[in-house]
Amino acid sequence: MFRRPVRPVTAAAAALAAVGGLTATATAATPAATSTSAHSPAHVARHVLLLSIDGLHQSDLAWYVARHPKSALARLATGGVEYTHARTTDPSDSFPGLVGQLTGGNPGTTGLYYDDGYSSALLPAGTTHCAGAKPGAEVDFTEDLDRNKDSIDAGQGLAGLPGSILRMTGAARGLIDPSKLPVDPKTCKPVYPHSYLKVNTVFNVVRKAGLRTAWSDKHVAYEILNGPSGDGVQDLFAPEINSQAIGYPAGTDWTKDNAATEQYDGYKVKAVLNEIDGYDHGRTHRTGTPAVFGMNFQSVSTAQKLPASEGLTGGYVAKGVPGPLLAKNLAFVDQEVGAFLTELRKQHLDGNTTVILSSKHGQSPTDPKALTRIDDGPLLDGLNAAWKKAHPGAGDLVAHSVDDDAMLLWLNDRSQAATAFAKAYLLAQSGTGNDIAGKAKPFTASGLKTLYAGAAAAKYFHVKAGDSRVPDLFGIARYGVVYTGGKSKIAEHGGAHADDLDVPLVVSGAATPRGVRVSGPVETTQIAPTILRLLGLNPRSLDAVRVEHTATLPVR
């Protein structure tokens, strides 16, 4: 949920201001503060490498750096500006989290609430006769869009997988099956992710300036980063993470075994190393090092979620204390980040490249004793049954739901009476879930702490009531609640707890001072205007920056 500036200037931020350039209170709403002349850093960067580490908390980074002061992560954190109170988007999901970093906007502005959402204005996937068709459609931007979601190349048909995966196309849109996309009732044509996004991206602005762009992520649906123009990312390498992990037991995707996730992340690391060297992701064509590029790491997230992998216990052994699997994986990520820093030096790019490290989302709970796993299926089935009983002849009330460690519901009946009915029903439900050891653990109020319904949910996300994309109910779960029908998860994200939202944010390298810690609150949406400022471009070129008055980060 975005908060309007102004933010307080901490002592560290004041020190940055004394150097000159950006300050903690400089906002994109003030033309003088966003020009690219007098208020820009004295030396702009030529390249920005953005690294997002799914699930990583600021506390995880601090824990690792304290124990490994000579590590690559420590060099980044102590060699640049570390923001110790950064928060990601709410809901804390991968799609709104990364889109926020690269647009400057929160879900109400970007129109992205989750990777799997719903729109009351679009028609269901596969609709071919649009005249008279009833609107209301799932907007699924997960692996389900792939031509073949069981293959790491998303259905491109490469031989020799997985070793040949770097030959995967950088034009990810072509691997989307259009029959799986929602349909625009006005044009009767599929709505691709990039055209669903309401605002432009950093990549759009950088391309318009004649500079090169690249990105690597986990689904071809991340072509959403192309933005409304459809051409923001020139080289999008997006191997499918939820495909069958080749070389592992049948039914195992790349997230079900942490070694597999590390192997998968390694392919994206190789792609970025190739880009640092001035090639495309597959090292086929010499293109020059992109102005903005980077990748998402997934392996920390699986180390937090899996109860065990590789004979090691996953998650945390005590509140905020990484267990053996997570500690091992933090070392893996540190090694890969170190490879990037080494390659930048080797290519003599370390003096003109800024590295930004953050996370799309955190993960909850970091206290294993707090875990309460709740099967949401019976709750939603019960809600539908109660609605039908009270309204004979009615269909299901719930049109779509996404429940990880928050509850997002879209209803077929969006009236005040219907949203109030759903809220009252859910808050009245109690039952039994299970704890970290799989033992019975009771819950009340469907595991919810707060439930926003109807107009209150719209207000929470700063949109008008009746908005076609906003959830009709948004439930903030009690700390430790994870909605899952089994016992295979010990953490999740999507909610609004500190464990979901409190992520690291480090800006290090060209055009930044060394050894600065900013303790005031910042948001990951501020990464987007900061990238443009670092490159000497105007942050107000971003639609969301103008809408939300998103501040640039205090970098100098």
N, C-alpha and C positions, 0 to 999 in steps of 0.2 A: 504494500500500500504506500503510495508516494506521499511524502510530507513536503510541504512547501518550504523552501528556504526562507529566512536566512538561518544558517547554522553557526554556532559559536566558533570563533577562531581560537584554537588551543595554542599553547606556548610554542609547540613545534611548528604549527601552521604559521604563527607569527614570524618565526625565524625564517620560514620559507618566503614569506612576504617581504622580509627585509632584503633577501637576495634579489627579489624582483620577479615580475611575471604574475603567475596565478596566485590567488588567495582562496581561502576556504569559503569566503562569502561572495566571490565573483560568480554571477549567474548569467546564463545565456539570455536572460530577459533584458539585459542592459547592453545596447549596441557597443558602447565603448569598451565593455568588458569582454566582448567576443570578437573584436576585430583581430585581424592577423598581422597587425603592424606593431604599434607601440606597446600593446599589452601581451604580445607573444613572447615565448622564451627567446633569449638571445640567440640560441643555436637550436634550430628545430631538428627533429630526427628525420632520417630518410626512410627508416623502416620501423614498424611496430609489430612485434611478435606477441600475440595474445595466447596465453595458455590457461585453459579452464580445467580444473581437476574436480570432477564430480564427487560430491560428498565431503570434500575437505573443509574442515572448520578452522577458524583462526586458532583455536586451542590446539588442534593437531599440528599446525605449522609451528606454533610456539614450543610445543612439546618436542618436536623433532629437532628444531634448531638448537634448543637448549642442550640436547644430548649430542648433537653433531655440529659444533660451531664452525667447522671447516667445510661443511657440505655445500653443494650447489645451491640448495634452498636457503642456507644461511647466507651465502654470498649475495643472493638476490635480496633477501630481506634486510640485511645490514648495509648493503651497498647501494641502496636506493631509498625510496620513501615507502614505509610500511604503515598502512592504515589499520589500526588494531580494532576498530569498531565499525566494520563494513557489514552491510546487510544486503541480501539479494532480494529478488522480487517475491511478492506474496500473491498467489500460491508459489511455493518454492519448487517448481518443476523445471525440468531441463529446457523445455521449449520457451516458456516466458522468461526463464533465467538467462539464456543465451541471447534471445531476441532483445531483452532489456540491455544487455551489455553492448549490443551492436546497433541499437536504435536510440537509446536514451529514454525509453518509455516503459511504463508499467502496463499490466494487462488491460486496464480500462482504456488506455490510449492505443496500444498495439492491436487489441482485439484477440490476443492470444492468452488464454487462461490455463491451458494444459496442452500436452501433445495429443490428447484425445478429448475433444470437446464436442460442442453441439451448437447448432445455429437454427433458430426458429424461422429464419428467412430463406434458407436454402432447401433444395430438394434432395432426397436420398440418392446416394451413389447408384448408378445404373439407370436412372430415370431417362427415358428417351422421348416420352410424350409429355411435355411440360404443361400444356394448356390444361388448366383445371386441376393439376396435381397439387396435393396438400403439402405445404412447406413444413419443414422440420427434419433436420438431418444431422447424423453424427458427422463430425469433422475429425477424421482419424488421420493423424500425421505421424504414425508409428511405422513399424516394419510392415504393417498390413498393406501399405501402398506399393510395395515392391512388386516387380514382375514375378520374382520368385523369392519369397522371404526366407526360404530354407537355404539359400546359397549366399555366401559371403559377398559375391559380386552382384547381388540383388537381381540376378537373372540375365546378366550380360552374356553369359555362356562361355567364359574363359576356360581354357584347358589348363591343367596343372595347378589347380587351386589346392591349398591356399598360397603356395609360394609365388604364384603369378599375379597376386592380387594388385600389385602396384601397376599392372597394365589396365586396371579398371579405369573406365572413362572419367574424365573430369567434368563431363556434362551430365550431371546426375539426374536432371529432369527427364532425360530420355529413358531412365530405368523405372519410372513411375508408371503404373498401370492406370490409365485414365478412367477405366470403368469402376475404379475403387474410390474415385473422388466425388465429393458432393457436387451438385449441379446448380448453376445459376438459373433461376426461373425466368429471367429476362432474356437470356441468350440461349438457354437450353444447352449450355456447354459446361464441361467439367471445370471446377475451380481449383487451380493448382495452388500449392502452398504460398508461393511468392505473391500471387494476386489476392490471396486471403488477407495478407498482412496489410494493415491500414496505413502504415507509415514507411518512409524510406529507411535505408540502412547506411551504416558507415561505408560499406562496400559501394553503394550507389554513388555517394559523394566522392569517394576516392577515384572510382572509374571516370566520373565526369571531369575530374581534374587531370585525366590522362595517365593515371598511375595503375600499377598492376595489383591484383587481389587474388588470394587463395585461402582455402579453409579445408579442414578435415574433421569429419564428425561421424556419428554412428548410424544414421539412416539417410537414404537418399531424399527423404522428406525435408532434410535441412536445406534443400534448395530454396526454402523460404527466405534464406539470407540474401537471395538474389534481389529481394525487394520488389516493389510494384513495377519497376521497369523490366524486371525479369532477367537482367544481365549483370547483376552486381558482382558475383563471384566468377572470375574467369576460370579457376581451377578448383572444383569442389570434389574432393576425394572422400567418398562416403561408404566404406565397406559396411555391410550389414552385421551389426553386433548380435542380433537375436536369431541369426542363422545357425544351422548345424555346425558345431565346431569340429572341423575335419581333424581326424586323429584322436578324437575323444569318443567316449561311448555314445551310442545312438540316443537321440533325445536330449543331448547336452548342447546347449548353445554357448556362445562365448562368455556369457555372464554366470554360468552355473559352476564354473571351476575357475578359481582365481589365477591359476597358471595360464589357462586359456585366455582370460581377459588380458593378462600381461602380454601374451603373444599377440593378441589382437591390437592392443595399444602400440606394440612395437612396429606394426605395419604403418601406422599413422606417423610414428616418430620418424621412420625412414623417409616417408613422404616429405615431412617438414625439413629434414636434413637435406634432401635433394633440392628443395626450394631455397634453402639458405645458400646452397652452392650455385644457384642461378638457373636451375632447371625447373621443368614442370614436376608434378609429384612423382611421376614414373621415371624420371630422368631420361626422357625420350627427346625432348626439345629444350634447347637453351632459350630461356625466356627472360632472364634477369630475376633477381630476388624481388619478391613482391613488396609493395609499400606496406600493406597490411596482410598478415597471414597468421596461421596458427592452428591449434587443434584442441580437442577435448580428450582428456584422460578418463577412462571408465573404471580402471582397476581398483582405485581406492574405494569406490562405491561398492563393488562386489565384496571387497574385504570387510566392509562394514556390515553388509547385509547377510552374508553367508554364515550360518552357525559354525561351520568348519570347512576347510579346504586344504588339500596338500598335507593332511595330518595336523594342521594347526587350527586353533580356536579363532573364530572370527569375531569381529566387533571389539568391544571394550571390556576389560577385566574389572574395572571400577569406573566411577563417574569421570569421563574425560581421559581415561588412561588407556591408550591403544593396547589391544591384545597382540599376541605373537603374529597372527596373519596380517593384521593391519600394519604393525611395525615393519614387517618384511616388505609390505607393499609400498609404504612410504619411502623406504630405501630404494625400491625399484624406480619410483617416480623421480626421486632425487638423482639417481644415475642418469635417467633420460634427460632431465633438465640440464644436468651437467654436460651431456653430449651436445645439446643445443649451444650452450655457452662456449664450449670448446670450438665448435664449428664456426660460430660467429667470429671468434678470434682468428681462427685459421684463414677465414675469408676476408679478414681485415674489415669486418662489419660491426665489431663490438663498439667502435667509437661513434657510430651513427645509427645504432639500433636501440630502441627502448623495448624492454621486455615487461609485459604486464601479466601478472599471475593472479588468478582468482578462481572462483567456482560458480557454476550455474546454481548450485543448491548445496545445503548441508545434508544431514541425515539424523533421524531421531529414532530412539533415544540413545544418548551416549552413556546413560546409566543403565546397565543391564538389569538391575533390580526393578526398574520402572516398567519394563516391557509387559504389555498386555495385548495379546493377539486376539482379535475379534473377527469372526466371520460375518461380513456385511451382507452376504446373500440372504439369510433368513430375515434380517432387518428390512431389506427392501421388498422382499416377497410379502412380508407381513404388512408393510405400508400399502402395497398395491391391493392386497386382499381387503384391508380395512376400508380403503377408498371405494372399492367395488361394492362392499356390503352397505356402505352409507349412501352409495349412488348406484342403485340397480340399473344394469344395462351399460354402465360406464366401462371403459377399458382401463389399462394400467395407467396409474398416475405418473409414474417415473418414466420419462422418455429416454434418459441417459444418465449414467452415474460414473464418477471416477472417485474411488476411495482408496487412498494409500495411507497417509497419516493425517489426512483431512477428508472431509466429505463434501463433494461437489455434486449437486443434483440439478438436472434440468427436467421440468415437468411438462406433460402434455396439456395440462390445464394450468395456465400461468396467472390465474385470478388470485386476488388477495385471500379469498376463502380457501383455495386449494393450497397455497403456500402455508397458510396458518394451520391447516389440517395436517400437512406433512410435518411441520415443526412440532406441533403438539404430540403427534404420534411418536416421533423419534425420541423426544425428550422423556417420554413415559416408558421407554423400553429398558429392561434390565435383563441380565443373563450371565452366562459363564464363558469366559475366554480361557486362554492359557498363558503361562508365564515363560520366562527364559528357559526353564527346565521342562516345559511342556505340561506342567501341573495346572489344575483348574484354578482360575482366578476370576472372581466375580466382577461385573461391571454394571454401571447404571447409566441412564440417559444415553443409551447407544454408544457409550464411550466418549460423549461430547462434553466439552466445557462450555462452549458458546455456539449458538446456531443462528445465523442471520438468514432471514427469509423475505422473499419478495422485494419490496422497496428498500428494506434494510440491507439486503445483499447488494443491490445496485449501488446504494450509497457507499457501502464499504469499498467498492471498487471505483468510485467516482464516476459512475455513468448514470444515465437517466433510467428510471424504472421502465421496464419493457424493452430494454436493449436486447437485440436479437441474439447476442452471444453470451451475456452474463449468466452465471448459474442462478437458478431460482432459489436455491438454498446453498449456503456456504457454512460448513460446520468446522469449527476448530476443535480438534480432539483433545482429550485430556493428555497430559504429558505421558509418553510411553505407549500410547495406543497405536497399534498398527493393524489396519484392516486387511486380514488375510485368512483364507479358509484352512490353511495348513500350519505347519511348524517349520517351514523352510526359510523363513525370513526372521531376522532379529532387529531390523531397522528399516525405515522407509523415509520418504520425503514428500513434499507437497503441502505441508502444513505451515503454521505460523509461530511455532515455538522457536526459542533461541537456537536450539540445535538444528532447526531447518534453515534459519535465516542468517546466522552469524558465520560469515565466510571470510577467508583471507583476501587481502587486496594489497598487492605490492606493485609499485611502478619503479623500474630500475634500469639504468643505462643512460643513453644519450638524452641530453636536455633535462636531467634530473640531478639533484644533489645527492650526497651519500649520507647514510647513517641517520636519517630523519624518521621519527615515529610520530604519526598524527593520531591522537587519541579521541578526537571529536568524531561524531557520527557521520558516516558517508554511505552512499548506496552504490551498488554495482552498475546502476543505470548511468552513473557519472563517467563510467569508462568510455562510453561512446563519444561524448563531446571532447573528452581528454585526448583520445586518439587523434581526432581531427586537429586539435590545438597543437599537439606534438608534431604533426606533419605540416604545420603552417597553414591549415585550412580553417574555414569558418564553422564553428560548432552550430551556429544557427542555420546551417544548411540542412540540419536534421529536423524533420517535421516534429518528432516527439519532444525535442529540446525546446522548440517554440511553444508547444502546447503545455508542457509541464514545468517550463523554466528550469530545466535540469542544469545544475551547476557543474562546471568543470572541476576536477579534483585539484587540490593544492599540490602542485608538482614542483614549483620553484618559488 
